[in-house]
Amino acid sequence: MIVFIAIIAAICVGVIVVKARQRAKAREIARERHGKQCPSCGKYVHPAAAICKHCYARLPASKT
Ligand SMILES: [Zn+2]
């Protein structure tokens, strides 16, 4: 019985890890598609933008 519970727990942990990785990857794809994220308001702006179009905060220069 304990082994059975341990197996289920291991599967649950595995599913959580996989889902977290998928979410991280989806966030990365969204970032690439929408540009960089404003550190002030958290919205996505154009990768080459120097000033956020949402809150007009100064953005860090992109390296590319
Ligand atoms: Zn902003």
N, CA, C, O and the ligand as a Tripos MOL2 file, in Angstrom:
@<TRIPOS>MOLECULE
protein
  257   255    65     0     0
PROTEIN
NO_CHARGES

@<TRIPOS>ATOM
      1 N           0.8360   -1.2180    0.0000 N.3       1 MET1
      2 CA          0.0000    0.0000    0.0000 C.3       1 MET1
      3 C           0.8660    1.2620    0.0000 C.2       1 MET1
      4 O           0.5780    2.2170   -0.7220 O.2       1 MET1
      5 N           1.9300    1.2610    0.8150 N.am      2 ILE2
      6 CA          2.8230    2.4190    0.8830 C.3       2 ILE2
      7 C           3.5380    2.6050   -0.4570 C.2       2 ILE2
      8 O           3.7500    3.7280   -0.9150 O.2       2 ILE2
      9 N           3.9020    1.4770   -1.0730 N.am      3 VAL3
     10 CA          4.5680    1.5390   -2.3850 C.3       3 VAL3
     11 C           3.6320    2.1710   -3.4070 C.2       3 VAL3
     12 O           4.0530    2.9960   -4.2180 O.2       3 VAL3
     13 N           2.3640    1.7810   -3.3640 N.am      4 PHE4
     14 CA          1.3520    2.3170   -4.2780 C.3       4 PHE4
     15 C           1.2250    3.8350   -4.1150 C.2       4 PHE4
     16 O           1.1830    4.5730   -5.0990 O.2       4 PHE4
     17 N           1.1650    4.2830   -2.8690 N.am      5 ILE5
     18 CA          1.0730    5.7260   -2.5780 C.3       5 ILE5
     19 C           2.3380    6.4370   -3.0710 C.2       5 ILE5
     20 O           2.2680    7.5300   -3.6330 O.2       5 ILE5
     21 N           3.4840    5.8070   -2.8540 N.am      6 ALA6
     22 CA          4.7520    6.3990   -3.2890 C.3       6 ALA6
     23 C           4.7860    6.5460   -4.8100 C.2       6 ALA6
     24 O           5.2670    7.5550   -5.3270 O.2       6 ALA6
     25 N           4.2770    5.5460   -5.5230 N.am      7 ILE7
     26 CA          4.2520    5.6040   -6.9920 C.3       7 ILE7
     27 C           3.3460    6.7570   -7.4530 C.2       7 ILE7
     28 O           3.7130    7.5270   -8.3410 O.2       7 ILE7
     29 N           2.1780    6.8630   -6.8480 N.am      8 ILE8
     30 CA          1.2410    7.9440   -7.2010 C.3       8 ILE8
     31 C           1.8660    9.3120   -6.8950 C.2       8 ILE8
     32 O           1.7430   10.2510   -7.6810 O.2       8 ILE8
     33 N           2.5310    9.4080   -5.7510 N.am      9 ALA9
     34 CA          3.1940   10.6660   -5.3870 C.3       9 ALA9
     35 C           4.2750   11.0140   -6.4050 C.2       9 ALA9
     36 O           4.4100   12.1730   -6.7960 O.2       9 ALA9
     37 N           5.0410   10.0220   -6.8320 N.am     10 ALA10
     38 CA          6.1040   10.2350   -7.8180 C.3      10 ALA10
     39 C           5.5160   10.7070   -9.1420 C.2      10 ALA10
     40 O           6.0660   11.6030   -9.7830 O.2      10 ALA10
     41 N           4.4030   10.1110   -9.5530 N.am     11 ILE11
     42 CA          3.7350   10.5110  -10.7990 C.3      11 ILE11
     43 C           3.2430   11.9610  -10.6800 C.2      11 ILE11
     44 O           3.4080   12.7550  -11.6060 O.2      11 ILE11
     45 N           2.6450   12.2920   -9.5450 N.am     12 CYS12
     46 CA          2.1450   13.6560   -9.3240 C.3      12 CYS12
     47 C           3.2830   14.6690   -9.4050 C.2      12 CYS12
     48 O           3.1310   15.7140  -10.0390 O.2      12 CYS12
     49 N           4.4120   14.3790   -8.7770 N.am     13 VAL13
     50 CA          5.5700   15.2780   -8.8120 C.3      13 VAL13
     51 C           6.0630   15.4240  -10.2460 C.2      13 VAL13
     52 O           6.3950   16.5240  -10.6890 O.2      13 VAL13
     53 N           6.1100   14.2970  -10.9760 N.am     14 GLY14
     54 CA          6.5380   14.3240  -12.3730 C.3      14 GLY14
     55 C           5.6400   15.1960  -13.2250 C.2      14 GLY14
     56 O           6.1250   15.9740  -14.0470 O.2      14 GLY14
     57 N           4.3330   15.0740  -13.0380 N.am     15 VAL15
     58 CA          3.3570   15.8650  -13.7970 C.3      15 VAL15
     59 C           3.5380   17.3520  -13.4840 C.2      15 VAL15
     60 O           3.4840   18.1880  -14.3860 O.2      15 VAL15
     61 N           3.7530   17.6790  -12.2100 N.am     16 ILE16
     62 CA          3.9260   19.0810  -11.8090 C.3      16 ILE16
     63 C           5.1830   19.6630  -12.4650 C.2      16 ILE16
     64 O           5.1670   20.7880  -12.9640 O.2      16 ILE16
     65 N           6.2650   18.8890  -12.4590 N.am     17 VAL17
     66 CA          7.5280   19.3520  -13.0680 C.3      17 VAL17
     67 C           7.3460   19.5710  -14.5650 C.2      17 VAL17
     68 O           7.7960   20.5820  -15.1040 O.2      17 VAL17
     69 N           6.6840   18.6220  -15.2440 N.am     18 VAL18
     70 CA          6.4680   18.7350  -16.6920 C.3      18 VAL18
     71 C           5.6110   19.9590  -17.0000 C.2      18 VAL18
     72 O           5.9040   20.7090  -17.9310 O.2      18 VAL18
     73 N           4.5510   20.1600  -16.2130 N.am     19 LYS19
     74 CA          3.6630   21.3130  -16.4390 C.3      19 LYS19
     75 C           4.4020   22.6250  -16.2160 C.2      19 LYS19
     76 O           4.2050   23.5800  -16.9670 O.2      19 LYS19
     77 N           5.2550   22.6820  -15.1890 N.am     20 ALA20
     78 CA          6.0280   23.8920  -14.9170 C.3      20 ALA20
     79 C           6.9710   24.1830  -16.0700 C.2      20 ALA20
     80 O           7.1520   25.3400  -16.4500 O.2      20 ALA20
     81 N           7.5840   23.1250  -16.6380 N.am     21 ARG21
     82 CA          8.4890   23.2990  -17.7850 C.3      21 ARG21
     83 C           7.7210   23.7950  -19.0010 C.2      21 ARG21
     84 O           8.1940   24.6720  -19.7230 O.2      21 ARG21
     85 N           6.5330   23.2330  -19.2280 N.am     22 GLN22
     86 CA          5.7110   23.6580  -20.3720 C.3      22 GLN22
     87 C           5.3230   25.1190  -20.2290 C.2      22 GLN22
     88 O           5.3450   25.8800  -21.1960 O.2      22 GLN22
     89 N           4.9590   25.5080  -18.9820 N.am     23 ARG23
     90 CA          4.5600   26.8910  -18.7400 C.3      23 ARG23
     91 C           5.7410   27.8300  -18.9860 C.2      23 ARG23
     92 O           5.5740   28.8990  -19.5750 O.2      23 ARG23
     93 N           6.9320   27.4330  -18.5370 N.am     24 ALA24
     94 CA          8.1310   28.2460  -18.7310 C.3      24 ALA24
     95 C           8.4400   28.3950  -20.2200 C.2      24 ALA24
     96 O           8.8180   29.4730  -20.6800 O.2      24 ALA24
     97 N           8.2750   27.3060  -20.9660 N.am     25 LYS25
     98 CA          8.5370   27.3380  -22.4000 C.3      25 LYS25
     99 C           7.5050   28.2130  -23.1190 C.2      25 LYS25
    100 O           7.8520   28.9700  -24.0260 O.2      25 LYS25
    101 N           6.2480   28.1070  -22.7120 N.am     26 ALA26
    102 CA          5.1800   28.9210  -23.3070 C.3      26 ALA26
    103 C           5.4490   30.4030  -23.0490 C.2      26 ALA26
    104 O           5.2200   31.2500  -23.9120 O.2      26 ALA26
    105 N           5.9400   30.6980  -21.8420 N.am     27 ARG27
    106 CA          6.2540   32.0890  -21.4950 C.3      27 ARG27
    107 C           7.3910   32.6010  -22.3790 C.2      27 ARG27
    108 O           7.3840   33.7470  -22.8280 O.2      27 ARG27
    109 N           8.3740   31.7190  -22.6200 N.am     28 GLU28
    110 CA          9.5080   32.0810  -23.4530 C.3      28 GLU28
    111 C           9.0530   32.3700  -24.8930 C.2      28 GLU28
    112 O           9.4910   33.3410  -25.5100 O.2      28 GLU28
    113 N           8.1730   31.5150  -25.4110 N.am     29 ILE29
    114 CA          7.6380   31.6930  -26.7660 C.3      29 ILE29
    115 C           6.8610   33.0030  -26.8420 C.2      29 ILE29
    116 O           6.9970   33.7500  -27.8110 O.2      29 ILE29
    117 N           6.0450   33.2850  -25.8220 N.am     30 ALA30
    118 CA          5.2530   34.5130  -25.7910 C.3      30 ALA30
    119 C           6.1710   35.7270  -25.7690 C.2      30 ALA30
    120 O           5.8910   36.7410  -26.4090 O.2      30 ALA30
    121 N           7.2610   35.6180  -25.0320 N.am     31 ARG31
    122 CA          8.2100   36.7240  -24.9410 C.3      31 ARG31
    123 C           8.8470   36.9870  -26.3080 C.2      31 ARG31
    124 O           9.0030   38.1340  -26.7260 O.2      31 ARG31
    125 N           9.2100   35.8970  -26.9920 N.am     32 GLU32
    126 CA          9.8130   36.0410  -28.3170 C.3      32 GLU32
    127 C           8.8210   36.6600  -29.3030 C.2      32 GLU32
    128 O           9.1920   37.4720  -30.1500 O.2      32 GLU32
    129 N           7.5650   36.2640  -29.1780 N.am     33 ARG33
    130 CA          6.5440   36.7230  -30.1220 C.3      33 ARG33
    131 C           6.1630   38.1760  -29.8600 C.2      33 ARG33
    132 O           5.9680   38.9470  -30.7990 O.2      33 ARG33
    133 N           6.0580   38.5490  -28.5950 N.am     34 HIS34
    134 CA          5.5420   39.8760  -28.2500 C.3      34 HIS34
    135 C           6.6410   40.8800  -27.9250 C.2      34 HIS34
    136 O           6.3530   42.0570  -27.7070 O.2      34 HIS34
    137 N           7.8890   40.4380  -27.8890 N.am     35 GLY35
    138 CA          8.9700   41.3440  -27.5630 C.3      35 GLY35
    139 C           9.4090   41.1890  -26.1310 C.2      35 GLY35
    140 O           9.2350   40.1250  -25.5370 O.2      35 GLY35
    141 N           9.9790   42.2400  -25.5650 N.am     36 LYS36
    142 CA         10.4580   42.1550  -24.1860 C.3      36 LYS36
    143 C           9.4150   42.7000  -23.2230 C.2      36 LYS36
    144 O           8.5170   43.4550  -23.5970 O.2      36 LYS36
    145 N           9.5680   42.2890  -21.9670 N.am     37 GLN37
    146 CA          8.5880   42.6680  -20.9620 C.3      37 GLN37
    147 C           9.0550   43.9310  -20.2420 C.2      37 GLN37
    148 O          10.2200   44.0500  -19.8640 O.2      37 GLN37
    149 N           8.1360   44.8620  -20.0590 N.am     38 CYS38
    150 CA          8.4330   46.0980  -19.3440 C.3      38 CYS38
    151 C           8.6590   45.7980  -17.8660 C.2      38 CYS38
    152 O           7.8030   45.1700  -17.2430 O.2      38 CYS38
    153 N           9.7890   46.2270  -17.2750 N.am     39 PRO39
    154 CA         10.0360   45.9640  -15.8630 C.3      39 PRO39
    155 C           9.1250   46.7730  -14.9430 C.2      39 PRO39
    156 O           8.9750   46.4510  -13.7640 O.2      39 PRO39
    157 N           8.5230   47.8200  -15.4880 N.am     40 SER40
    158 CA          7.6830   48.7040  -14.6830 C.3      40 SER40
    159 C           6.2390   48.2130  -14.6070 C.2      40 SER40
    160 O           5.6840   48.0790  -13.5160 O.2      40 SER40
    161 N           5.6240   47.9440  -15.7720 N.am     41 CYS41
    162 CA          4.2100   47.5630  -15.7840 C.3      41 CYS41
    163 C           3.9990   46.1030  -16.1560 C.2      41 CYS41
    164 O           2.8920   45.5870  -16.0040 O.2      41 CYS41
    165 N           5.0490   45.4160  -16.6460 N.am     42 GLY42
    166 CA          4.9530   43.9990  -16.9380 C.3      42 GLY42
    167 C           4.3360   43.6570  -18.2750 C.2      42 GLY42
    168 O           4.1510   42.4800  -18.5860 O.2      42 GLY42
    169 N           4.0130   44.6610  -19.0730 N.am     43 LYS43
    170 CA          3.4280   44.4090  -20.3910 C.3      43 LYS43
    171 C           4.5340   44.2120  -21.4290 C.2      43 LYS43
    172 O           5.6630   44.6660  -21.2430 O.2      43 LYS43
    173 N           4.1950   43.5300  -22.5200 N.am     44 TYR44
    174 CA          5.1820   43.2660  -23.5670 C.3      44 TYR44
    175 C           5.2290   44.4260  -24.5490 C.2      44 TYR44
    176 O           4.2080   44.9480  -24.9990 O.2      44 TYR44
    177 N           6.4630   44.8020  -24.8580 N.am     45 VAL45
    178 CA          6.6740   45.8900  -25.8080 C.3      45 VAL45
    179 C           7.6210   45.4130  -26.9020 C.2      45 VAL45
    180 O           8.1880   44.3260  -26.7950 O.2      45 VAL45
    181 N           7.7970   46.1990  -27.9380 N.am     46 HIS46
    182 CA          8.6700   45.8440  -29.0520 C.3      46 HIS46
    183 C          10.1060   45.6380  -28.5470 C.2      46 HIS46
    184 O          10.5870   46.4050  -27.7120 O.2      46 HIS46
    185 N          10.7910   44.6010  -29.0570 N.am     47 PRO47
    186 CA         12.1490   44.3200  -28.5660 C.3      47 PRO47
    187 C          13.1130   45.4910  -28.7310 C.2      47 PRO47
    188 O          14.0430   45.6410  -27.9390 O.2      47 PRO47
    189 N          12.9030   46.3210  -29.7490 N.am     48 ALA48
    190 CA         13.8070   47.4370  -29.9950 C.3      48 ALA48
    191 C          13.3630   48.7220  -29.2900 C.2      48 ALA48
    192 O          14.0520   49.7390  -29.3690 O.2      48 ALA48
    193 N          12.2340   48.6810  -28.6120 N.am     49 ALA49
    194 CA         11.7040   49.8890  -27.9720 C.3      49 ALA49
    195 C          12.6050   50.3400  -26.8210 C.2      49 ALA49
    196 O          13.1080   49.5160  -26.0580 O.2      49 ALA49
    197 N          12.8010   51.6340  -26.7070 N.am     50 ALA50
    198 CA         13.6100   52.1980  -25.6220 C.3      50 ALA50
    199 C          12.7270   52.6840  -24.4830 C.2      50 ALA50
    200 O          13.1700   52.7800  -23.3390 O.2      50 ALA50
    201 N          11.4600   52.9940  -24.8090 N.am     51 ILE51
    202 CA         10.5040   53.4740  -23.8080 C.3      51 ILE51
    203 C           9.2260   52.6430  -23.9200 C.2      51 ILE51
    204 O           8.7580   52.3670  -25.0250 O.2      51 ILE51
    205 N           8.6660   52.2480  -22.7840 N.am     52 CYS52
    206 CA          7.4340   51.4640  -22.7710 C.3      52 CYS52
    207 C           6.2720   52.2970  -23.2820 C.2      52 CYS52
    208 O           6.0670   53.4310  -22.8470 O.2      52 CYS52
    209 N           5.4980   51.7160  -24.2280 N.am     53 LYS53
    210 CA          4.3690   52.4590  -24.7950 C.3      53 LYS53
    211 C           3.1640   52.4680  -23.8570 C.2      53 LYS53
    212 O           2.2030   53.2040  -24.0830 O.2      53 LYS53
    213 N           3.2160   51.6500  -22.8050 N.am     54 HIS54
    214 CA          2.0810   51.5580  -21.8710 C.3      54 HIS54
    215 C           2.2360   52.5210  -20.6920 C.2      54 HIS54
    216 O           1.2910   53.2110  -20.3100 O.2      54 HIS54
    217 N           3.4420   52.5550  -20.1240 N.am     55 CYS55
    218 CA          3.6440   53.3940  -18.9290 C.3      55 CYS55
    219 C           4.7650   54.4110  -19.1170 C.2      55 CYS55
    220 O           5.0640   55.1760  -18.1990 O.2      55 CYS55
    221 N           5.3960   54.4290  -20.3120 N.am     56 TYR56
    222 CA          6.4530   55.3710  -20.6590 C.3      56 TYR56
    223 C           7.6860   55.2550  -19.7680 C.2      56 TYR56
    224 O           8.4400   56.2150  -19.6040 O.2      56 TYR56
    225 N           7.8800   54.0810  -19.2000 N.am     57 ALA57
    226 CA          9.0860   53.8460  -18.4090 C.3      57 ALA57
    227 C          10.2580   53.5710  -19.3410 C.2      57 ALA57
    228 O          10.0780   53.0330  -20.4340 O.2      57 ALA57
    229 N          11.4570   53.9410  -18.9060 N.am     58 ARG58
    230 CA         12.6510   53.6770  -19.7060 C.3      58 ARG58
    231 C          12.9600   52.1870  -19.6280 C.2      58 ARG58
    232 O          12.9460   51.6030  -18.5450 O.2      58 ARG58
    233 N          13.2380   51.5720  -20.7810 N.am     59 LEU59
    234 CA         13.4950   50.1380  -20.8330 C.3      59 LEU59
    235 C          14.9850   49.8750  -20.9840 C.2      59 LEU59
    236 O          15.6970   50.6610  -21.6100 O.2      59 LEU59
    237 N          15.4670   48.7580  -20.4040 N.am     60 PRO60
    238 CA         16.8770   48.4140  -20.5950 C.3      60 PRO60
    239 C          17.1500   48.0740  -22.0560 C.2      60 PRO60
    240 O          16.3220   47.4490  -22.7180 O.2      60 PRO60
    241 N          18.3090   48.4860  -22.5560 N.am     61 ALA61
    242 CA         18.6650   48.2620  -23.9570 C.3      61 ALA61
    243 C          18.8090   46.7690  -24.2340 C.2      61 ALA61
    244 O          19.4320   46.0450  -23.4590 O.2      61 ALA61
    245 N          18.2280   46.3120  -25.3480 N.am     62 SER62
    246 CA         18.3590   44.9080  -25.7220 C.3      62 SER62
    247 C          19.7290   44.6670  -26.3290 C.2      62 SER62
    248 O          20.2960   45.5500  -26.9720 O.2      62 SER62
    249 N          20.2640   43.4630  -26.1210 N.am     63 LYS63
    250 CA         21.6410   43.1700  -26.5180 C.3      63 LYS63
    251 C          21.7750   42.8480  -27.9990 C.2      63 LYS63
    252 O          22.8860   42.8820  -28.5280 O.2      63 LYS63
    253 N          20.7020   42.5430  -28.6700 N.am     64 THR64
    254 CA         20.7870   42.1720  -30.0850 C.3      64 THR64
    255 C          20.6580   43.3980  -30.9670 C.2      64 THR64
    256 O          20.7060   43.2840  -32.1910 O.2      64 THR64
    257 ZN          5.4930   49.6870  -18.9840 Zn       65 ZN65
@<TRIPOS>BOND
     1     1     2 1
     2     2     3 1
     3     3     4 2
     4     3     5 am
     5     5     6 1
     6     6     7 1
     7     7     8 2
     8     7     9 am
     9     9    10 1
    10    10    11 1
    11    11    12 2
    12    11    13 am
    13    13    14 1
    14    14    15 1
    15    15    16 2
    16    15    17 am
    17    17    18 1
    18    18    19 1
    19    19    20 2
    20    19    21 am
    21    21    22 1
    22    22    23 1
    23    23    24 2
    24    23    25 am
    25    25    26 1
    26    26    27 1
    27    27    28 2
    28    27    29 am
    29    29    30 1
    30    30    31 1
    31    31    32 2
    32    31    33 am
    33    33    34 1
    34    34    35 1
    35    35    36 2
    36    35    37 am
    37    37    38 1
    38    38    39 1
    39    39    40 2
    40    39    41 am
    41    41    42 1
    42    42    43 1
    43    43    44 2
    44    43    45 am
    45    45    46 1
    46    46    47 1
    47    47    48 2
    48    47    49 am
    49    49    50 1
    50    50    51 1
    51    51    52 2
    52    51    53 am
    53    53    54 1
    54    54    55 1
    55    55    56 2
    56    55    57 am
    57    57    58 1
    58    58    59 1
    59    59    60 2
    60    59    61 am
    61    61    62 1
    62    62    63 1
    63    63    64 2
    64    63    65 am
    65    65    66 1
    66    66    67 1
    67    67    68 2
    68    67    69 am
    69    69    70 1
    70    70    71 1
    71    71    72 2
    72    71    73 am
    73    73    74 1
    74    74    75 1
    75    75    76 2
    76    75    77 am
    77    77    78 1
    78    78    79 1
    79    79    80 2
    80    79    81 am
    81    81    82 1
    82    82    83 1
    83    83    84 2
    84    83    85 am
    85    85    86 1
    86    86    87 1
    87    87    88 2
    88    87    89 am
    89    89    90 1
    90    90    91 1
    91    91    92 2
    92    91    93 am
    93    93    94 1
    94    94    95 1
    95    95    96 2
    96    95    97 am
    97    97    98 1
    98    98    99 1
    99    99   100 2
   100    99   101 am
   101   101   102 1
   102   102   103 1
   103   103   104 2
   104   103   105 am
   105   105   106 1
   106   106   107 1
   107   107   108 2
   108   107   109 am
   109   109   110 1
   110   110   111 1
   111   111   112 2
   112   111   113 am
   113   113   114 1
   114   114   115 1
   115   115   116 2
   116   115   117 am
   117   117   118 1
   118   118   119 1
   119   119   120 2
   120   119   121 am
   121   121   122 1
   122   122   123 1
   123   123   124 2
   124   123   125 am
   125   125   126 1
   126   126   127 1
   127   127   128 2
   128   127   129 am
   129   129   130 1
   130   130   131 1
   131   131   132 2
   132   131   133 am
   133   133   134 1
   134   134   135 1
   135   135   136 2
   136   135   137 am
   137   137   138 1
   138   138   139 1
   139   139   140 2
   140   139   141 am
   141   141   142 1
   142   142   143 1
   143   143   144 2
   144   143   145 am
   145   145   146 1
   146   146   147 1
   147   147   148 2
   148   147   149 am
   149   149   150 1
   150   150   151 1
   151   151   152 2
   152   151   153 am
   153   153   154 1
   154   154   155 1
   155   155   156 2
   156   155   157 am
   157   157   158 1
   158   158   159 1
   159   159   160 2
   160   159   161 am
   161   161   162 1
   162   162   163 1
   163   163   164 2
   164   163   165 am
   165   165   166 1
   166   166   167 1
   167   167   168 2
   168   167   169 am
   169   169   170 1
   170   170   171 1
   171   171   172 2
   172   171   173 am
   173   173   174 1
   174   174   175 1
   175   175   176 2
   176   175   177 am
   177   177   178 1
   178   178   179 1
   179   179   180 2
   180   179   181 am
   181   181   182 1
   182   182   183 1
   183   183   184 2
   184   183   185 am
   185   185   186 1
   186   186   187 1
   187   187   188 2
   188   187   189 am
   189   189   190 1
   190   190   191 1
   191   191   192 2
   192   191   193 am
   193   193   194 1
   194   194   195 1
   195   195   196 2
   196   195   197 am
   197   197   198 1
   198   198   199 1
   199   199   200 2
   200   199   201 am
   201   201   202 1
   202   202   203 1
   203   203   204 2
   204   203   205 am
   205   205   206 1
   206   206   207 1
   207   207   208 2
   208   207   209 am
   209   209   210 1
   210   210   211 1
   211   211   212 2
   212   211   213 am
   213   213   214 1
   214   214   215 1
   215   215   216 2
   216   215   217 am
   217   217   218 1
   218   218   219 1
   219   219   220 2
   220   219   221 am
   221   221   222 1
   222   222   223 1
   223   223   224 2
   224   223   225 am
   225   225   226 1
   226   226   227 1
   227   227   228 2
   228   227   229 am
   229   229   230 1
   230   230   231 1
   231   231   232 2
   232   231   233 am
   233   233   234 1
   234   234   235 1
   235   235   236 2
   236   235   237 am
   237   237   238 1
   238   238   239 1
   239   239   240 2
   240   239   241 am
   241   241   242 1
   242   242   243 1
   243   243   244 2
   244   243   245 am
   245   245   246 1
   246   246   247 1
   247   247   248 2
   248   247   249 am
   249   249   250 1
   250   250   251 1
   251   251   252 2
   252   251   253 am
   253   253   254 1
   254   254   255 1
   255   255   256 2
@<TRIPOS>SUBSTRUCTURE
     1 MET1         2 RESIDUE 1 A MET
     2 ILE2         6 RESIDUE 1 A ILE
     3 VAL3        10 RESIDUE 1 A VAL
     4 PHE4        14 RESIDUE 1 A PHE
     5 ILE5        18 RESIDUE 1 A ILE
     6 ALA6        22 RESIDUE 1 A ALA
     7 ILE7        26 RESIDUE 1 A ILE
     8 ILE8        30 RESIDUE 1 A ILE
     9 ALA9        34 RESIDUE 1 A ALA
    10 ALA10       38 RESIDUE 1 A ALA
    11 ILE11       42 RESIDUE 1 A ILE
    12 CYS12       46 RESIDUE 1 A CYS
    13 VAL13       50 RESIDUE 1 A VAL
    14 GLY14       54 RESIDUE 1 A GLY
    15 VAL15       58 RESIDUE 1 A VAL
    16 ILE16       62 RESIDUE 1 A ILE
    17 VAL17       66 RESIDUE 1 A VAL
    18 VAL18       70 RESIDUE 1 A VAL
    19 LYS19       74 RESIDUE 1 A LYS
    20 ALA20       78 RESIDUE 1 A ALA
    21 ARG21       82 RESIDUE 1 A ARG
    22 GLN22       86 RESIDUE 1 A GLN
    23 ARG23       90 RESIDUE 1 A ARG
    24 ALA24       94 RESIDUE 1 A ALA
    25 LYS25       98 RESIDUE 1 A LYS
    26 ALA26      102 RESIDUE 1 A ALA
    27 ARG27      106 RESIDUE 1 A ARG
    28 GLU28      110 RESIDUE 1 A GLU
    29 ILE29      114 RESIDUE 1 A ILE
    30 ALA30      118 RESIDUE 1 A ALA
    31 ARG31      122 RESIDUE 1 A ARG
    32 GLU32      126 RESIDUE 1 A GLU
    33 ARG33      130 RESIDUE 1 A ARG
    34 HIS34      134 RESIDUE 1 A HIS
    35 GLY35      138 RESIDUE 1 A GLY
    36 LYS36      142 RESIDUE 1 A LYS
    37 GLN37      146 RESIDUE 1 A GLN
    38 CYS38      150 RESIDUE 1 A CYS
    39 PRO39      154 RESIDUE 1 A PRO
    40 SER40      158 RESIDUE 1 A SER
    41 CYS41      162 RESIDUE 1 A CYS
    42 GLY42      166 RESIDUE 1 A GLY
    43 LYS43      170 RESIDUE 1 A LYS
    44 TYR44      174 RESIDUE 1 A TYR
    45 VAL45      178 RESIDUE 1 A VAL
    46 HIS46      182 RESIDUE 1 A HIS
    47 PRO47      186 RESIDUE 1 A PRO
    48 ALA48      190 RESIDUE 1 A ALA
    49 ALA49      194 RESIDUE 1 A ALA
    50 ALA50      198 RESIDUE 1 A ALA
    51 ILE51      202 RESIDUE 1 A ILE
    52 CYS52      206 RESIDUE 1 A CYS
    53 LYS53      210 RESIDUE 1 A LYS
    54 HIS54      214 RESIDUE 1 A HIS
    55 CYS55      218 RESIDUE 1 A CYS
    56 TYR56      222 RESIDUE 1 A TYR
    57 ALA57      226 RESIDUE 1 A ALA
    58 ARG58      230 RESIDUE 1 A ARG
    59 LEU59      234 RESIDUE 1 A LEU
    60 PRO60      238 RESIDUE 1 A PRO
    61 ALA61      242 RESIDUE 1 A ALA
    62 SER62      246 RESIDUE 1 A SER
    63 LYS63      250 RESIDUE 1 A LYS
    64 THR64      254 RESIDUE 1 A THR
    65 ZN65       257 GROUP 0 **** ****
